[in-house]
Amino acid sequence: MSQAVTRSTFDEVMVPNYSPAGFIPVRGEGSRVWDQSGREYVDLAGGIAVNSLGHCHPELVAALTEQAGQLWHVSNVFTNEPALKLASLLVEKTFAERVFFCNSGAEANEAAFKLARKYASDHFGAHKHEILSTRNSFHGRTLFTVSVGGQPKYTEGFAPVPAGIRHFDYNDIESLEALISDATCAVVVEPVQGEGGVLPANQAFLEAARALCDKHGALLIFDEVQTGVGRSGSLYAYMEYGVTPDILTSAKSLGGGFPIGAMLTTSKVGASFVVGTHGSTYGGNPLACAVALRVIEIVSRQETLDGVRAKAARLSRGLSELGERFGVFESVRGMGLLLGCVLTSAYAGRARDVLKAAEEEGLMLLVAGTNVVRLAPSLLVSDADIDEGLSRLERALSRLTR
């Protein structure tokens, strides 16, 4: 059946848990997107840090097309070549010795939290089950991950939530010290809080978290769903800090737009996931793994990572200049090509107003709460697209502040 669809179709047929923009993108290339009417947009949102190589990157299209002609799905009753090649490359490029594949960041975190409790149960007993996470964090939308995330608004109406989860303040070593104990099985940290406002961790904070976990026999989990796969300027953000976790979760940029998630860990910790303890029907799907393999190969190139740093400096500098000129942004923070523009008190709570103004100028942005405008463009975004995006943002801010 063929039928025309418009934005109003969403309100007629979809569950109302989203409030999408007023236009429907239908085509993308690089960091440009076109809607149903043919209008062009500069995309500095990147599918919420997902489109790591932009839209329809030719090498990813080729990888997907080639795999689509060979093998789509066999389930984990069997293994497959793309999954084994991707896992081998992740092991080669990171601290990890073992990999588990799934379909999203939430699933990767769900696996990490389950593994942490299983490992603690195996080695210490059932009493060691508490998971500590930071306030204002975000780890996914399953009932377990949304409970670990330190934002009560996401658990309202879903009680009772899983027990044994406690929260401390981000970048506050004393707050973590006050909670951690021999009952702690894991401490979960985002190297940069994404949904919580694009706030990078302090070096001393991550080092202290590592030391406290070692002292209390707890696992350190880094949620790198948003910071991973080149976005920080290193393949993973833990490399920027020189602090190595016991478990790392990855998704978003990993598939360059194709759904995939991964949990990376050591052989010792991973051994607790014996046959039958956890699984994923689509996890390790050949299509997803073939695409992600090409993503990791491209992002791992030194010229790609060097480019992220240069592009981040160019974009951050331009954002700071606009913020100062219009009195809208008090600071620009983040790491690599994950940036947050913090609104001044005069524009507090109006992040979505900035998004709407940008949309009217043909620019796609994000928010991180009500007070931060977030940008997570393609790692390969061109200087020309950065400059055009800044030009469109300039017009948007001019309109907003008039």
C-alpha positions in Angstrom: 0.0 0.0 0.0 1.4 3.4 -1.0 0.1 6.6 0.8 1.4 10.1 1.4 2.4 10.8 5.0 3.0 14.2 6.7 4.0 15.4 10.1 0.3 15.2 11.2 0.4 11.4 10.4 2.6 11.0 13.4 -0.1 12.4 15.7 -2.6 10.0 14.2 -0.8 6.7 14.3 2.2 7.0 16.8 2.3 6.7 20.5 2.7 10.3 21.8 6.0 9.7 23.7 7.9 11.9 21.2 7.3 15.4 19.9 9.2 15.5 16.6 10.1 18.6 14.6 7.6 20.0 12.2 9.4 18.7 9.1 10.2 15.2 7.9 13.8 14.5 6.7 13.7 12.3 3.6 17.3 12.4 2.3 20.8 13.0 3.7 24.3 13.3 2.4 27.3 14.1 4.7 26.1 16.9 7.1 23.2 18.1 4.9 19.6 16.9 5.1 16.6 17.6 2.8 12.9 17.5 3.9 9.8 16.5 2.0 9.6 19.9 0.4 13.2 19.8 -0.7 14.4 22.3 1.8 18.0 21.8 2.9 19.3 21.8 6.5 22.8 21.7 8.0 22.8 18.8 10.5 24.9 19.5 13.6 22.7 17.1 15.7 24.0 13.9 14.1 21.0 11.8 15.1 22.0 12.5 18.8 25.7 11.6 18.3 24.8 8.6 16.2 25.7 9.6 12.6 29.4 9.5 13.3 30.4 9.6 9.6 27.4 11.7 8.4 24.6 10.6 6.2 25.0 7.8 3.7 28.8 7.6 3.9 29.8 5.7 0.7 32.0 3.2 2.6 29.2 2.4 5.0 26.6 2.1 2.2 29.0 -0.3 0.4 29.6 -2.4 3.6 25.8 -2.7 4.2 25.0 -3.4 0.6 27.7 -6.1 0.3 26.6 -7.8 3.6 22.9 -7.5 2.6 23.6 -9.7 -0.4 25.3 -12.4 1.7 23.7 -13.0 5.1 21.2 -11.0 7.2 20.6 -12.9 10.4 21.3 -16.3 11.9 20.8 -15.7 15.7 23.3 -16.5 18.4 22.7 -20.2 18.0 25.5 -19.6 15.5 28.2 -17.0 15.2 29.1 -15.0 12.1 32.1 -13.5 10.5 31.3 -9.8 10.7 30.6 -10.1 14.5 33.9 -11.9 15.1 35.8 -9.4 13.0 34.3 -6.5 14.8 34.9 -8.0 18.2 38.5 -8.7 17.3 39.1 -5.2 16.2 37.5 -3.7 19.4 39.7 -6.0 21.5 42.8 -4.9 19.4 42.0 -1.2 19.8 40.9 -1.0 23.5 41.6 -2.4 26.9 38.9 -5.1 26.4 39.4 -8.8 26.1 35.8 -9.8 25.7 32.8 -8.2 23.8 29.0 -8.6 24.0 26.9 -7.3 21.2 23.3 -5.9 21.4 21.2 -3.3 19.7 21.4 -0.1 21.6 23.0 1.9 24.4 20.3 0.9 26.9 20.9 -2.7 26.1 24.6 -2.3 26.5 24.2 -0.7 29.9 21.6 -3.3 30.9 24.2 -6.0 30.1 26.9 -4.1 32.0 24.8 -3.7 35.2 23.7 -7.3 35.1 27.3 -8.5 34.5 28.5 -6.3 37.5 26.0 -8.0 39.8 26.7 -11.5 38.5 30.4 -11.0 38.9 30.0 -9.7 42.4 27.7 -12.6 43.3 30.2 -15.1 41.8 33.2 -13.7 43.7 31.8 -12.1 46.9 28.2 -13.2 47.5 24.7 -11.8 47.2 25.4 -9.0 49.7 27.6 -7.1 47.2 25.0 -5.8 44.8 24.7 -2.0 45.1 25.2 0.1 42.0 26.4 3.7 42.4 25.7 6.2 39.7 25.8 10.0 39.5 22.9 12.3 39.8 21.7 13.8 36.6 23.1 10.9 34.6 21.4 9.0 31.8 22.0 5.3 31.0 18.9 4.3 28.9 15.2 3.7 29.0 14.8 0.2 30.3 13.4 0.0 33.8 16.8 -1.0 35.2 18.9 1.6 33.3 16.5 4.4 33.9 16.7 3.6 37.6 20.4 3.7 37.5 20.2 7.0 35.7 20.1 9.8 38.3 17.1 11.7 37.0 13.9 11.0 39.0 11.6 12.4 36.3 12.3 9.4 34.1 11.0 6.9 36.7 7.9 8.8 37.6 4.9 6.5 37.1 7.0 3.4 36.8 7.4 2.3 40.4 8.4 0.1 42.0 11.8 0.4 40.4 14.8 -1.9 40.9 16.4 -1.7 44.3 20.1 -1.5 45.3 20.8 1.7 43.4 22.2 4.9 45.0 23.3 8.2 43.6 26.2 10.6 44.2 27.2 14.0 42.8 29.1 14.2 39.5 32.7 15.4 39.8 32.4 15.2 43.7 34.9 12.8 45.1 33.6 13.2 48.7 30.0 12.4 47.6 31.3 9.1 46.1 33.4 8.3 49.1 30.4 8.7 51.4 28.4 6.1 49.5 30.9 3.5 48.4 31.3 0.4 50.6 32.0 -3.3 50.5 28.4 -3.7 49.4 29.1 -1.8 46.2 29.4 -4.0 43.1 29.9 -1.2 40.6 30.3 2.5 40.1 28.9 3.9 36.8 30.2 7.1 35.3 29.8 9.0 32.0 33.1 10.5 31.1 31.0 13.4 29.8 27.5 13.7 31.1 25.4 13.9 27.9 21.8 14.3 28.7 22.8 15.9 31.9 24.2 19.0 30.2 27.3 18.0 28.3 29.5 18.2 31.4 33.0 16.6 31.2 34.4 14.7 34.2 37.4 16.1 36.1 40.6 14.1 35.8 40.9 13.8 39.6 37.3 12.6 39.9 37.8 9.7 37.5 41.1 8.8 39.1 39.5 8.8 42.5 36.6 6.6 41.2 39.1 4.1 39.9 41.0 4.0 43.2 37.9 3.7 45.3 36.6 0.9 43.2 39.9 -0.9 43.6 39.8 -0.4 47.3 36.3 -1.8 47.7 36.5 -4.5 45.2 33.9 -2.8 42.9 33.9 -2.6 39.1 34.2 0.7 37.4 31.8 1.1 34.4 32.2 3.8 31.9 29.1 4.6 29.9 30.6 5.7 26.6 27.4 5.4 24.6 27.6 9.1 23.7 31.3 9.8 24.0 32.6 6.7 22.3 33.9 5.9 18.8 36.0 9.0 18.1 33.7 11.7 19.4 36.2 12.8 22.1 39.1 13.0 19.7 40.3 9.5 20.9 38.6 6.3 19.9 37.1 6.2 23.4 37.1 9.0 26.0 38.7 6.9 28.7 41.9 7.2 26.6 41.7 11.0 27.0 41.9 10.6 30.8 44.2 7.6 31.0 41.7 5.9 33.4 40.7 2.4 32.4 37.4 0.9 33.4 36.5 -2.7 34.0 33.4 -2.5 31.7 32.7 0.0 28.9 29.5 0.4 27.0 29.3 1.7 23.4 26.5 2.4 20.9 25.3 5.5 19.0 28.4 6.4 16.9 29.4 2.7 16.7 27.0 1.9 13.9 27.1 5.2 12.2 23.3 5.2 12.0 22.7 1.4 12.0 21.4 0.1 15.3 24.1 -1.7 17.4 25.4 -1.7 20.9 28.4 -3.3 22.6 29.7 -4.0 26.1 33.4 -4.3 26.4 35.1 -5.9 29.4 38.0 -8.1 30.6 38.3 -11.9 30.4 38.0 -12.2 34.2 34.9 -10.1 34.5 33.3 -11.4 31.3 33.7 -15.0 32.5 30.6 -14.5 34.8 28.4 -14.4 31.8 28.3 -18.2 31.3 26.1 -19.8 28.7 22.5 -18.9 29.3 23.0 -16.0 31.7 22.3 -13.2 29.2 21.4 -12.8 25.5 20.1 -10.7 22.7 18.1 -12.1 19.7 19.6 -9.5 17.2 22.8 -8.9 19.1 25.8 -9.4 16.8 23.6 -9.2 13.7 25.8 -9.5 10.5 24.4 -6.4 8.9 25.0 -4.2 12.0 28.5 -5.7 12.6 29.6 -5.2 9.0 28.7 -1.5 9.1 30.2 -1.0 12.6 33.4 -2.7 11.5 33.8 -0.2 8.7 33.0 2.7 11.1 35.7 1.6 13.6 38.2 1.2 10.7 37.5 4.8 9.5 37.3 6.4 12.9 40.6 4.8 14.0 42.5 6.5 11.3 44.8 9.1 12.8 43.6 11.7 10.3 40.0 11.2 11.4 40.9 11.7 15.1 43.1 14.7 14.3 40.2 16.1 12.3 37.8 15.8 15.2 40.1 17.9 17.4 40.5 20.6 14.7 36.8 20.7 13.8 35.9 20.8 17.5 38.2 23.8 18.0 36.7 25.6 15.0 33.1 24.9 16.1 33.7 25.8 19.7 35.4 29.0 18.8 32.5 30.1 16.6 29.9 29.2 19.2 31.7 31.1 21.9 31.9 34.2 19.6 28.2 34.0 18.8 27.3 33.5 22.5 29.2 36.5 23.6 27.9 38.7 20.8 24.3 37.9 21.5 24.5 37.4 25.2 22.9 34.0 24.9 25.6 31.5 25.9 27.6 31.9 29.1 30.0 29.1 28.2 30.7 26.4 25.6 31.8 23.1 27.2 32.2 19.4 26.3 34.9 17.3 24.7 35.7 16.9 21.0 32.6 17.0 18.8 30.2 16.7 21.8 29.6 20.3 22.7 27.1 22.1 25.0 26.2 25.8 24.9 25.1 26.8 28.4 22.5 29.5 28.3 22.9 32.8 30.2 20.5 33.6 33.0 18.6 35.9 30.7 17.7 32.9 28.5 17.5 30.3 31.2 15.1 27.4 30.3 14.9 28.4 26.6 17.1 25.8 25.0 14.1 24.6 22.9 13.5 28.2 21.7 17.0 28.2 20.3 16.3 24.9 18.6 13.1 26.2 17.0 14.8 29.4 15.8 17.6 27.3 14.3 15.2 25.0 12.6 13.6 28.0 10.9 17.0 28.9 9.5 17.7 25.4 8.2 19.9 24.2 11.1 19.5 21.0 13.1 20.6 21.2 16.8 19.9 19.3 20.0 19.2 20.2 23.7 20.6 18.7 26.9 18.0 19.7 29.4 16.3 23.1 29.3 19.5 25.2 29.7 22.0 23.7 27.3 22.0 23.6 23.5 23.9 20.5 22.4 25.8 19.8 19.2 27.0 16.3 18.1 27.8 16.6 14.4 29.4 14.1 12.1 33.1 13.5 12.9 33.8 14.3 9.3 31.8 17.5 9.1 33.5 19.9 6.7 34.8 23.3 7.6 32.3 24.7 5.1 29.4 23.0 6.8 30.6 24.2 10.2 30.9 27.8 8.9 27.5 27.6 7.2 25.9 26.1 10.4 27.4 29.0 12.4 26.1 31.5 9.9 22.6 30.0 10.2 22.8 30.0 14.0 23.9 33.6 13.9 20.7 34.5 12.0 18.6 32.4 14.5 20.1 34.1 17.5 19.6 37.5 15.9 16.0 36.7 15.5 15.6 35.2 19.0 17.3 38.2 20.7 15.5 41.0 18.7 
